[in-house]
Amino acid sequence: MAAGKIPDWVTAERFEDVLKSNVDGYSKVRNFKAEMGSAAGDNYATNMLRVNIEVELQDGTTKELSYMVKLPRQREINKEMM
């Protein structure tokens, strides 16, 4: 993953199991947004993402959640180090 680019696989579907097991009364995702959680160059080996999710609960109300996701950078130098 290049600095500043959100991977295609970071989707609402990837968070379904987490939401089902951690949000009481979870029904479905209404809104999903992933963005960079830190500036380019803040971290040499990883990228931080902020994921904001609005979920609908079984009673019809909504709840806003925010997660930080730490991902390894996919650069050649990092691959050599690992």
PyMOL Python script that loads the backbone (N, CA, C, O; Angstrom):
from pymol import cmd

cmd.read_pdbstr("""\
ATOM      1  N   MET A   1       0.850  -1.167   0.000  1.00  0.00           N
ATOM      2  CA  MET A   1       0.000   0.000   0.000  1.00  0.00           C
ATOM      3  C   MET A   1       0.893   1.227   0.000  1.00  0.00           C
ATOM      4  O   MET A   1       1.729   1.398   0.887  1.00  0.00           O
ATOM      5  N   ALA A   2       0.719   2.050  -0.965  1.00  0.00           N
ATOM      6  CA  ALA A   2       1.464   3.301  -1.028  1.00  0.00           C
ATOM      7  C   ALA A   2       0.954   4.245   0.051  1.00  0.00           C
ATOM      8  O   ALA A   2      -0.206   4.183   0.457  1.00  0.00           O
ATOM      9  N   ALA A   3       1.841   5.116   0.503  1.00  0.00           N
ATOM     10  CA  ALA A   3       1.433   6.091   1.515  1.00  0.00           C
ATOM     11  C   ALA A   3       0.270   6.917   0.992  1.00  0.00           C
ATOM     12  O   ALA A   3       0.312   7.414  -0.133  1.00  0.00           O
ATOM     13  N   GLY A   4      -0.769   7.065   1.805  1.00  0.00           N
ATOM     14  CA  GLY A   4      -1.902   7.888   1.429  1.00  0.00           C
ATOM     15  C   GLY A   4      -2.988   7.182   0.646  1.00  0.00           C
ATOM     16  O   GLY A   4      -3.987   7.808   0.291  1.00  0.00           O
ATOM     17  N   LYS A   5      -2.823   5.880   0.361  1.00  0.00           N
ATOM     18  CA  LYS A   5      -3.828   5.156  -0.420  1.00  0.00           C
ATOM     19  C   LYS A   5      -4.523   4.129   0.469  1.00  0.00           C
ATOM     20  O   LYS A   5      -3.873   3.348   1.164  1.00  0.00           O
ATOM     21  N   ILE A   6      -5.844   4.146   0.436  1.00  0.00           N
ATOM     22  CA  ILE A   6      -6.634   3.173   1.189  1.00  0.00           C
ATOM     23  C   ILE A   6      -6.729   1.897   0.353  1.00  0.00           C
ATOM     24  O   ILE A   6      -7.134   1.965  -0.807  1.00  0.00           O
ATOM     25  N   PRO A   7      -6.366   0.731   0.909  1.00  0.00           N
ATOM     26  CA  PRO A   7      -6.470  -0.519   0.149  1.00  0.00           C
ATOM     27  C   PRO A   7      -7.923  -0.818  -0.243  1.00  0.00           C
ATOM     28  O   PRO A   7      -8.854  -0.499   0.497  1.00  0.00           O
ATOM     29  N   ASP A   8      -8.099  -1.426  -1.400  1.00  0.00           N
ATOM     30  CA  ASP A   8      -9.435  -1.770  -1.893  1.00  0.00           C
ATOM     31  C   ASP A   8     -10.178  -2.726  -0.963  1.00  0.00           C
ATOM     32  O   ASP A   8     -11.408  -2.720  -0.921  1.00  0.00           O
ATOM     33  N   TRP A   9      -9.440  -3.541  -0.222  1.00  0.00           N
ATOM     34  CA  TRP A   9     -10.084  -4.549   0.618  1.00  0.00           C
ATOM     35  C   TRP A   9     -10.611  -3.980   1.943  1.00  0.00           C
ATOM     36  O   TRP A   9     -11.271  -4.698   2.693  1.00  0.00           O
ATOM     37  N   VAL A  10     -10.334  -2.711   2.242  1.00  0.00           N
ATOM     38  CA  VAL A  10     -10.870  -2.092   3.464  1.00  0.00           C
ATOM     39  C   VAL A  10     -12.302  -1.655   3.159  1.00  0.00           C
ATOM     40  O   VAL A  10     -12.540  -0.563   2.642  1.00  0.00           O
ATOM     41  N   THR A  11     -13.249  -2.535   3.493  1.00  0.00           N
ATOM     42  CA  THR A  11     -14.661  -2.327   3.174  1.00  0.00           C
ATOM     43  C   THR A  11     -15.532  -2.587   4.410  1.00  0.00           C
ATOM     44  O   THR A  11     -15.074  -3.151   5.404  1.00  0.00           O
ATOM     45  N   ALA A  12     -16.766  -2.173   4.323  1.00  0.00           N
ATOM     46  CA  ALA A  12     -17.720  -2.415   5.410  1.00  0.00           C
ATOM     47  C   ALA A  12     -17.870  -3.909   5.680  1.00  0.00           C
ATOM     48  O   ALA A  12     -18.013  -4.324   6.830  1.00  0.00           O
ATOM     49  N   GLU A  13     -17.838  -4.708   4.633  1.00  0.00           N
ATOM     50  CA  GLU A  13     -18.004  -6.156   4.785  1.00  0.00           C
ATOM     51  C   GLU A  13     -16.908  -6.755   5.664  1.00  0.00           C
ATOM     52  O   GLU A  13     -17.159  -7.714   6.395  1.00  0.00           O
ATOM     53  N   ARG A  14     -15.716  -6.209   5.602  1.00  0.00           N
ATOM     54  CA  ARG A  14     -14.599  -6.704   6.417  1.00  0.00           C
ATOM     55  C   ARG A  14     -14.835  -6.471   7.908  1.00  0.00           C
ATOM     56  O   ARG A  14     -14.236  -7.150   8.742  1.00  0.00           O
ATOM     57  N   PHE A  15     -15.690  -5.530   8.245  1.00  0.00           N
ATOM     58  CA  PHE A  15     -15.943  -5.187   9.640  1.00  0.00           C
ATOM     59  C   PHE A  15     -17.198  -5.867  10.196  1.00  0.00           C
ATOM     60  O   PHE A  15     -17.500  -5.719  11.380  1.00  0.00           O
ATOM     61  N   GLU A  16     -17.926  -6.602   9.368  1.00  0.00           N
ATOM     62  CA  GLU A  16     -19.194  -7.216   9.796  1.00  0.00           C
ATOM     63  C   GLU A  16     -19.043  -8.070  11.054  1.00  0.00           C
ATOM     64  O   GLU A  16     -19.817  -7.909  11.998  1.00  0.00           O
ATOM     65  N   ASP A  17     -18.072  -8.968  11.086  1.00  0.00           N
ATOM     66  CA  ASP A  17     -17.914  -9.850  12.247  1.00  0.00           C
ATOM     67  C   ASP A  17     -17.589  -9.067  13.512  1.00  0.00           C
ATOM     68  O   ASP A  17     -18.102  -9.379  14.586  1.00  0.00           O
ATOM     69  N   VAL A  18     -16.736  -8.048  13.390  1.00  0.00           N
ATOM     70  CA  VAL A  18     -16.395  -7.205  14.539  1.00  0.00           C
ATOM     71  C   VAL A  18     -17.641  -6.498  15.052  1.00  0.00           C
ATOM     72  O   VAL A  18     -17.886  -6.456  16.258  1.00  0.00           O
ATOM     73  N   LEU A  19     -18.423  -5.948  14.140  1.00  0.00           N
ATOM     74  CA  LEU A  19     -19.626  -5.216  14.536  1.00  0.00           C
ATOM     75  C   LEU A  19     -20.661  -6.144  15.164  1.00  0.00           C
ATOM     76  O   LEU A  19     -21.268  -5.804  16.180  1.00  0.00           O
ATOM     77  N   LYS A  20     -20.861  -7.305  14.566  1.00  0.00           N
ATOM     78  CA  LYS A  20     -21.846  -8.254  15.101  1.00  0.00           C
ATOM     79  C   LYS A  20     -21.500  -8.692  16.518  1.00  0.00           C
ATOM     80  O   LYS A  20     -22.389  -8.856  17.353  1.00  0.00           O
ATOM     81  N   SER A  21     -20.213  -8.881  16.793  1.00  0.00           N
ATOM     82  CA  SER A  21     -19.824  -9.377  18.114  1.00  0.00           C
ATOM     83  C   SER A  21     -19.594  -8.272  19.147  1.00  0.00           C
ATOM     84  O   SER A  21     -19.507  -8.566  20.339  1.00  0.00           O
ATOM     85  N   ASN A  22     -19.494  -7.013  18.723  1.00  0.00           N
ATOM     86  CA  ASN A  22     -19.176  -5.939  19.665  1.00  0.00           C
ATOM     87  C   ASN A  22     -20.231  -4.856  19.807  1.00  0.00           C
ATOM     88  O   ASN A  22     -20.127  -4.019  20.704  1.00  0.00           O
ATOM     89  N   VAL A  23     -21.231  -4.847  18.958  1.00  0.00           N
ATOM     90  CA  VAL A  23     -22.262  -3.805  19.025  1.00  0.00           C
ATOM     91  C   VAL A  23     -23.598  -4.473  19.351  1.00  0.00           C
ATOM     92  O   VAL A  23     -24.162  -5.194  18.528  1.00  0.00           O
ATOM     93  N   ASP A  24     -24.091  -4.221  20.560  1.00  0.00           N
ATOM     94  CA  ASP A  24     -25.375  -4.800  20.969  1.00  0.00           C
ATOM     95  C   ASP A  24     -26.486  -4.316  20.050  1.00  0.00           C
ATOM     96  O   ASP A  24     -26.617  -3.115  19.811  1.00  0.00           O
ATOM     97  N   GLY A  25     -27.286  -5.241  19.534  1.00  0.00           N
ATOM     98  CA  GLY A  25     -28.417  -4.890  18.687  1.00  0.00           C
ATOM     99  C   GLY A  25     -28.040  -4.511  17.270  1.00  0.00           C
ATOM    100  O   GLY A  25     -28.837  -3.900  16.558  1.00  0.00           O
ATOM    101  N   TYR A  26     -26.826  -4.868  16.850  1.00  0.00           N
ATOM    102  CA  TYR A  26     -26.369  -4.522  15.497  1.00  0.00           C
ATOM    103  C   TYR A  26     -27.309  -5.089  14.436  1.00  0.00           C
ATOM    104  O   TYR A  26     -27.733  -6.242  14.521  1.00  0.00           O
ATOM    105  N   SER A  27     -27.630  -4.268  13.435  1.00  0.00           N
ATOM    106  CA  SER A  27     -28.463  -4.707  12.320  1.00  0.00           C
ATOM    107  C   SER A  27     -27.712  -4.625  11.000  1.00  0.00           C
ATOM    108  O   SER A  27     -27.586  -5.624  10.292  1.00  0.00           O
ATOM    109  N   LYS A  28     -27.201  -3.414  10.659  1.00  0.00           N
ATOM    110  CA  LYS A  28     -26.498  -3.261   9.384  1.00  0.00           C
ATOM    111  C   LYS A  28     -25.669  -1.983   9.378  1.00  0.00           C
ATOM    112  O   LYS A  28     -25.835  -1.107  10.227  1.00  0.00           O
ATOM    113  N   VAL A  29     -24.768  -1.899   8.393  1.00  0.00           N
ATOM    114  CA  VAL A  29     -23.959  -0.697   8.197  1.00  0.00           C
ATOM    115  C   VAL A  29     -24.747   0.264   7.323  1.00  0.00           C
ATOM    116  O   VAL A  29     -25.227  -0.107   6.252  1.00  0.00           O
ATOM    117  N   ARG A  30     -24.879   1.501   7.786  1.00  0.00           N
ATOM    118  CA  ARG A  30     -25.555   2.533   6.986  1.00  0.00           C
ATOM    119  C   ARG A  30     -24.565   3.401   6.226  1.00  0.00           C
ATOM    120  O   ARG A  30     -24.849   3.848   5.115  1.00  0.00           O
ATOM    121  N   ASN A  31     -23.401   3.641   6.827  1.00  0.00           N
ATOM    122  CA  ASN A  31     -22.402   4.494   6.189  1.00  0.00           C
ATOM    123  C   ASN A  31     -21.019   4.013   6.610  1.00  0.00           C
ATOM    124  O   ASN A  31     -20.804   3.643   7.765  1.00  0.00           O
ATOM    125  N   PHE A  32     -20.084   4.020   5.665  1.00  0.00           N
ATOM    126  CA  PHE A  32     -18.722   3.547   5.920  1.00  0.00           C
ATOM    127  C   PHE A  32     -17.741   4.488   5.245  1.00  0.00           C
ATOM    128  O   PHE A  32     -17.876   4.796   4.061  1.00  0.00           O
ATOM    129  N   LYS A  33     -16.749   4.943   6.006  1.00  0.00           N
ATOM    130  CA  LYS A  33     -15.733   5.831   5.437  1.00  0.00           C
ATOM    131  C   LYS A  33     -14.375   5.485   6.038  1.00  0.00           C
ATOM    132  O   LYS A  33     -14.216   5.441   7.258  1.00  0.00           O
ATOM    133  N   ALA A  34     -13.404   5.240   5.170  1.00  0.00           N
ATOM    134  CA  ALA A  34     -12.030   4.991   5.605  1.00  0.00           C
ATOM    135  C   ALA A  34     -11.152   6.101   5.053  1.00  0.00           C
ATOM    136  O   ALA A  34     -11.262   6.471   3.884  1.00  0.00           O
ATOM    137  N   GLU A  35     -10.282   6.629   5.901  1.00  0.00           N
ATOM    138  CA  GLU A  35      -9.363   7.684   5.482  1.00  0.00           C
ATOM    139  C   GLU A  35      -8.041   7.508   6.219  1.00  0.00           C
ATOM    140  O   GLU A  35      -7.961   6.769   7.200  1.00  0.00           O
ATOM    141  N   MET A  36      -7.025   8.179   5.748  1.00  0.00           N
ATOM    142  CA  MET A  36      -5.729   8.089   6.398  1.00  0.00           C
ATOM    143  C   MET A  36      -5.845   8.650   7.814  1.00  0.00           C
ATOM    144  O   MET A  36      -6.461   9.693   8.033  1.00  0.00           O
ATOM    145  N   GLY A  37      -5.246   7.945   8.768  1.00  0.00           N
ATOM    146  CA  GLY A  37      -5.317   8.355  10.161  1.00  0.00           C
ATOM    147  C   GLY A  37      -4.094   9.107  10.639  1.00  0.00           C
ATOM    148  O   GLY A  37      -4.069   9.607  11.764  1.00  0.00           O
ATOM    149  N   SER A  38      -3.081   9.193   9.794  1.00  0.00           N
ATOM    150  CA  SER A  38      -1.884   9.970  10.120  1.00  0.00           C
ATOM    151  C   SER A  38      -1.302  10.516   8.822  1.00  0.00           C
ATOM    152  O   SER A  38      -1.606  10.032   7.732  1.00  0.00           O
ATOM    153  N   ALA A  39      -0.473  11.515   8.962  1.00  0.00           N
ATOM    154  CA  ALA A  39       0.122  12.149   7.782  1.00  0.00           C
ATOM    155  C   ALA A  39       1.214  11.268   7.181  1.00  0.00           C
ATOM    156  O   ALA A  39       1.845  10.477   7.883  1.00  0.00           O
ATOM    157  N   ALA A  40       1.428  11.412   5.885  1.00  0.00           N
ATOM    158  CA  ALA A  40       2.494  10.681   5.207  1.00  0.00           C
ATOM    159  C   ALA A  40       3.819  10.996   5.892  1.00  0.00           C
ATOM    160  O   ALA A  40       4.127  12.154   6.174  1.00  0.00           O
ATOM    161  N   GLY A  41       4.597   9.951   6.154  1.00  0.00           N
ATOM    162  CA  GLY A  41       5.893  10.134   6.787  1.00  0.00           C
ATOM    163  C   GLY A  41       5.872  10.072   8.302  1.00  0.00           C
ATOM    164  O   GLY A  41       6.930  10.101   8.930  1.00  0.00           O
ATOM    165  N   ASP A  42       4.688   9.986   8.909  1.00  0.00           N
ATOM    166  CA  ASP A  42       4.602   9.905  10.371  1.00  0.00           C
ATOM    167  C   ASP A  42       5.112   8.570  10.905  1.00  0.00           C
ATOM    168  O   ASP A  42       5.547   8.486  12.053  1.00  0.00           O
ATOM    169  N   ASN A  43       5.060   7.548  10.094  1.00  0.00           N
ATOM    170  CA  ASN A  43       5.454   6.220  10.531  1.00  0.00           C
ATOM    171  C   ASN A  43       6.164   5.521   9.380  1.00  0.00           C
ATOM    172  O   ASN A  43       5.661   5.503   8.257  1.00  0.00           O
ATOM    173  N   TYR A  44       7.313   4.955   9.652  1.00  0.00           N
ATOM    174  CA  TYR A  44       8.121   4.354   8.589  1.00  0.00           C
ATOM    175  C   TYR A  44       7.624   2.987   8.136  1.00  0.00           C
ATOM    176  O   TYR A  44       7.747   2.656   6.956  1.00  0.00           O
ATOM    177  N   ALA A  45       7.075   2.198   9.025  1.00  0.00           N
ATOM    178  CA  ALA A  45       6.749   0.816   8.685  1.00  0.00           C
ATOM    179  C   ALA A  45       5.262   0.542   8.507  1.00  0.00           C
ATOM    180  O   ALA A  45       4.891  -0.484   7.937  1.00  0.00           O
ATOM    181  N   THR A  46       4.402   1.441   8.985  1.00  0.00           N
ATOM    182  CA  THR A  46       2.967   1.174   8.908  1.00  0.00           C
ATOM    183  C   THR A  46       2.200   2.406   8.446  1.00  0.00           C
ATOM    184  O   THR A  46       2.703   3.529   8.481  1.00  0.00           O
ATOM    185  N   ASN A  47       0.981   2.162   8.019  1.00  0.00           N
ATOM    186  CA  ASN A  47       0.025   3.227   7.717  1.00  0.00           C
ATOM    187  C   ASN A  47      -1.126   3.095   8.698  1.00  0.00           C
ATOM    188  O   ASN A  47      -1.569   1.988   9.002  1.00  0.00           O
ATOM    189  N   MET A  48      -1.603   4.216   9.188  1.00  0.00           N
ATOM    190  CA  MET A  48      -2.742   4.229  10.093  1.00  0.00           C
ATOM    191  C   MET A  48      -3.967   4.705   9.325  1.00  0.00           C
ATOM    192  O   MET A  48      -3.919   5.704   8.607  1.00  0.00           O
ATOM    193  N   LEU A  49      -5.059   3.976   9.488  1.00  0.00           N
ATOM    194  CA  LEU A  49      -6.326   4.356   8.873  1.00  0.00           C
ATOM    195  C   LEU A  49      -7.334   4.665   9.965  1.00  0.00           C
ATOM    196  O   LEU A  49      -7.348   4.012  11.009  1.00  0.00           O
ATOM    197  N   ARG A  50      -8.166   5.649   9.727  1.00  0.00           N
ATOM    198  CA  ARG A  50      -9.316   5.916  10.592  1.00  0.00           C
ATOM    199  C   ARG A  50     -10.541   5.434   9.828  1.00  0.00           C
ATOM    200  O   ARG A  50     -10.776   5.834   8.688  1.00  0.00           O
ATOM    201  N   VAL A  51     -11.316   4.571  10.472  1.00  0.00           N
ATOM    202  CA  VAL A  51     -12.518   4.023   9.851  1.00  0.00           C
ATOM    203  C   VAL A  51     -13.718   4.494  10.663  1.00  0.00           C
ATOM    204  O   VAL A  51     -13.839   4.178  11.846  1.00  0.00           O
ATOM    205  N   ASN A  52     -14.600   5.246  10.025  1.00  0.00           N
ATOM    206  CA  ASN A  52     -15.833   5.724  10.652  1.00  0.00           C
ATOM    207  C   ASN A  52     -16.998   4.929  10.082  1.00  0.00           C
ATOM    208  O   ASN A  52     -17.167   4.826   8.868  1.00  0.00           O
ATOM    209  N   ILE A  53     -17.792   4.371  10.982  1.00  0.00           N
ATOM    210  CA  ILE A  53     -18.910   3.522  10.574  1.00  0.00           C
ATOM    211  C   ILE A  53     -20.172   3.977  11.297  1.00  0.00           C
ATOM    212  O   ILE A  53     -20.183   4.127  12.519  1.00  0.00           O
ATOM    213  N   GLU A  54     -21.229   4.192  10.531  1.00  0.00           N
ATOM    214  CA  GLU A  54     -22.544   4.446  11.116  1.00  0.00           C
ATOM    215  C   GLU A  54     -23.334   3.157  10.964  1.00  0.00           C
ATOM    216  O   GLU A  54     -23.534   2.668   9.852  1.00  0.00           O
ATOM    217  N   VAL A  55     -23.784   2.607  12.092  1.00  0.00           N
ATOM    218  CA  VAL A  55     -24.542   1.363  12.057  1.00  0.00           C
ATOM    219  C   VAL A  55     -25.981   1.615  12.475  1.00  0.00           C
ATOM    220  O   VAL A  55     -26.278   2.508  13.269  1.00  0.00           O
ATOM    221  N   GLU A  56     -26.857   0.804  11.918  1.00  0.00           N
ATOM    222  CA  GLU A  56     -28.262   0.815  12.331  1.00  0.00           C
ATOM    223  C   GLU A  56     -28.457  -0.332  13.305  1.00  0.00           C
ATOM    224  O   GLU A  56     -27.991  -1.448  13.076  1.00  0.00           O
ATOM    225  N   LEU A  57     -29.150  -0.043  14.393  1.00  0.00           N
ATOM    226  CA  LEU A  57     -29.437  -1.061  15.393  1.00  0.00           C
ATOM    227  C   LEU A  57     -30.807  -1.671  15.132  1.00  0.00           C
ATOM    228  O   LEU A  57     -31.600  -1.131  14.361  1.00  0.00           O
ATOM    229  N   GLN A  58     -31.075  -2.783  15.770  1.00  0.00           N
ATOM    230  CA  GLN A  58     -32.328  -3.501  15.549  1.00  0.00           C
ATOM    231  C   GLN A  58     -33.553  -2.685  15.939  1.00  0.00           C
ATOM    232  O   GLN A  58     -34.644  -2.934  15.426  1.00  0.00           O
ATOM    233  N   ASP A  59     -33.396  -1.715  16.836  1.00  0.00           N
ATOM    234  CA  ASP A  59     -34.540  -0.881  17.227  1.00  0.00           C
ATOM    235  C   ASP A  59     -34.725   0.325  16.304  1.00  0.00           C
ATOM    236  O   ASP A  59     -35.586   1.168  16.553  1.00  0.00           O
ATOM    237  N   GLY A  60     -33.916   0.411  15.233  1.00  0.00           N
ATOM    238  CA  GLY A  60     -34.052   1.486  14.255  1.00  0.00           C
ATOM    239  C   GLY A  60     -33.180   2.702  14.520  1.00  0.00           C
ATOM    240  O   GLY A  60     -33.070   3.576  13.660  1.00  0.00           O
ATOM    241  N   THR A  61     -32.559   2.777  15.692  1.00  0.00           N
ATOM    242  CA  THR A  61     -31.659   3.895  15.977  1.00  0.00           C
ATOM    243  C   THR A  61     -30.309   3.658  15.299  1.00  0.00           C
ATOM    244  O   THR A  61     -30.024   2.562  14.817  1.00  0.00           O
ATOM    245  N   THR A  62     -29.494   4.698  15.274  1.00  0.00           N
ATOM    246  CA  THR A  62     -28.164   4.565  14.682  1.00  0.00           C
ATOM    247  C   THR A  62     -27.099   4.859  15.733  1.00  0.00           C
ATOM    248  O   THR A  62     -27.355   5.501  16.751  1.00  0.00           O
ATOM    249  N   LYS A  63     -25.908   4.371  15.452  1.00  0.00           N
ATOM    250  CA  LYS A  63     -24.774   4.573  16.342  1.00  0.00           C
ATOM    251  C   LYS A  63     -23.546   4.811  15.476  1.00  0.00           C
ATOM    252  O   LYS A  63     -23.337   4.111  14.485  1.00  0.00           O
ATOM    253  N   GLU A  64     -22.729   5.802  15.851  1.00  0.00           N
ATOM    254  CA  GLU A  64     -21.506   6.090  15.107  1.00  0.00           C
ATOM    255  C   GLU A  64     -20.314   5.503  15.849  1.00  0.00           C
ATOM    256  O   GLU A  64     -20.177   5.659  17.063  1.00  0.00           O
ATOM    257  N   LEU A  65     -19.457   4.826  15.094  1.00  0.00           N
ATOM    258  CA  LEU A  65     -18.279   4.175  15.654  1.00  0.00           C
ATOM    259  C   LEU A  65     -17.045   4.631  14.902  1.00  0.00           C
ATOM    260  O   LEU A  65     -17.120   5.002  13.731  1.00  0.00           O
ATOM    261  N   SER A  66     -15.912   4.602  15.579  1.00  0.00           N
ATOM    262  CA  SER A  66     -14.655   4.972  14.946  1.00  0.00           C
ATOM    263  C   SER A  66     -13.595   3.960  15.356  1.00  0.00           C
ATOM    264  O   SER A  66     -13.459   3.635  16.535  1.00  0.00           O
ATOM    265  N   TYR A  67     -12.848   3.466  14.379  1.00  0.00           N
ATOM    266  CA  TYR A  67     -11.772   2.510  14.623  1.00  0.00           C
ATOM    267  C   TYR A  67     -10.489   3.025  14.000  1.00  0.00           C
ATOM    268  O   TYR A  67     -10.514   3.707  12.976  1.00  0.00           O
ATOM    269  N   MET A  68      -9.362   2.693  14.627  1.00  0.00           N
ATOM    270  CA  MET A  68      -8.053   2.944  14.034  1.00  0.00           C
ATOM    271  C   MET A  68      -7.503   1.591  13.592  1.00  0.00           C
ATOM    272  O   MET A  68      -7.535   0.621  14.349  1.00  0.00           O
ATOM    273  N   VAL A  69      -7.003   1.537  12.370  1.00  0.00           N
ATOM    274  CA  VAL A  69      -6.473   0.299  11.804  1.00  0.00           C
ATOM    275  C   VAL A  69      -5.021   0.541  11.420  1.00  0.00           C
ATOM    276  O   VAL A  69      -4.706   1.499  10.715  1.00  0.00           O
ATOM    277  N   LYS A  70      -4.146  -0.329  11.886  1.00  0.00           N
ATOM    278  CA  LYS A  70      -2.721  -0.203  11.597  1.00  0.00           C
ATOM    279  C   LYS A  70      -2.342  -1.265  10.567  1.00  0.00           C
ATOM    280  O   LYS A  70      -2.515  -2.461  10.801  1.00  0.00           O
ATOM    281  N   LEU A  71      -1.826  -0.816   9.431  1.00  0.00           N
ATOM    282  CA  LEU A  71      -1.478  -1.720   8.336  1.00  0.00           C
ATOM    283  C   LEU A  71      -0.005  -1.580   7.980  1.00  0.00           C
ATOM    284  O   LEU A  71       0.525  -0.469   7.975  1.00  0.00           O
ATOM    285  N   PRO A  72       0.669  -2.700   7.680  1.00  0.00           N
ATOM    286  CA  PRO A  72       2.059  -2.591   7.231  1.00  0.00           C
ATOM    287  C   PRO A  72       2.118  -1.959   5.852  1.00  0.00           C
ATOM    288  O   PRO A  72       1.253  -2.194   5.008  1.00  0.00           O
ATOM    289  N   ARG A  73       3.137  -1.163   5.637  1.00  0.00           N
ATOM    290  CA  ARG A  73       3.344  -0.595   4.301  1.00  0.00           C
ATOM    291  C   ARG A  73       3.833  -1.686   3.372  1.00  0.00           C
ATOM    292  O   ARG A  73       4.591  -2.565   3.782  1.00  0.00           O
ATOM    293  N   GLN A  74       3.406  -1.634   2.136  1.00  0.00           N
ATOM    294  CA  GLN A  74       3.813  -2.613   1.138  1.00  0.00           C
ATOM    295  C   GLN A  74       4.863  -1.994   0.224  1.00  0.00           C
ATOM    296  O   GLN A  74       4.615  -1.744  -0.955  1.00  0.00           O
ATOM    297  N   ARG A  75       6.028  -1.756   0.788  1.00  0.00           N
ATOM    298  CA  ARG A  75       7.129  -1.213   0.006  1.00  0.00           C
ATOM    299  C   ARG A  75       8.234  -2.255  -0.039  1.00  0.00           C
ATOM    300  O   ARG A  75       8.331  -3.099   0.851  1.00  0.00           O
ATOM    301  N   GLU A  76       9.056  -2.201  -1.057  1.00  0.00           N
ATOM    302  CA  GLU A  76      10.121  -3.187  -1.221  1.00  0.00           C
ATOM    303  C   GLU A  76      11.064  -3.220  -0.027  1.00  0.00           C
ATOM    304  O   GLU A  76      11.445  -4.300   0.425  1.00  0.00           O
ATOM    305  N   ILE A  77      11.443  -2.066   0.488  1.00  0.00           N
ATOM    306  CA  ILE A  77      12.370  -2.052   1.616  1.00  0.00           C
ATOM    307  C   ILE A  77      11.756  -2.716   2.847  1.00  0.00           C
ATOM    308  O   ILE A  77      12.467  -3.376   3.604  1.00  0.00           O
ATOM    309  N   ASN A  78      10.452  -2.556   3.059  1.00  0.00           N
ATOM    310  CA  ASN A  78       9.784  -3.208   4.183  1.00  0.00           C
ATOM    311  C   ASN A  78       9.730  -4.712   3.981  1.00  0.00           C
ATOM    312  O   ASN A  78       9.878  -5.467   4.942  1.00  0.00           O
ATOM    313  N   LYS A  79       9.523  -5.160   2.752  1.00  0.00           N
ATOM    314  CA  LYS A  79       9.487  -6.593   2.469  1.00  0.00           C
ATOM    315  C   LYS A  79      10.840  -7.223   2.760  1.00  0.00           C
ATOM    316  O   LYS A  79      10.910  -8.336   3.280  1.00  0.00           O
ATOM    317  N   GLU A  80      11.923  -6.509   2.424  1.00  0.00           N
ATOM    318  CA  GLU A  80      13.265  -7.017   2.680  1.00  0.00           C
ATOM    319  C   GLU A  80      13.543  -7.116   4.174  1.00  0.00           C
ATOM    320  O   GLU A  80      14.219  -8.043   4.620  1.00  0.00           O
ATOM    321  N   MET A  81      13.028  -6.172   4.944  1.00  0.00           N
ATOM    322  CA  MET A  81      13.263  -6.153   6.388  1.00  0.00           C
ATOM    323  C   MET A  81      12.512  -7.269   7.095  1.00  0.00           C
ATOM    324  O   MET A  81      12.949  -7.732   8.149  1.00  0.00           O
ATOM    325  N   MET A  82      11.398  -7.708   6.541  1.00  0.00           N
ATOM    326  CA  MET A  82      10.587  -8.744   7.176  1.00  0.00           C
ATOM    327  C   MET A  82      11.014 -10.058   6.634  1.00  0.00           C
ATOM    328  O   MET A  82      10.471 -11.093   7.022  1.00  0.00           O
TER     329      MET A  82
END
""", "prot")
cmd.dss("prot")
cmd.show_as("cartoon", "prot")
cmd.util.cbc("prot")
cmd.orient("prot")
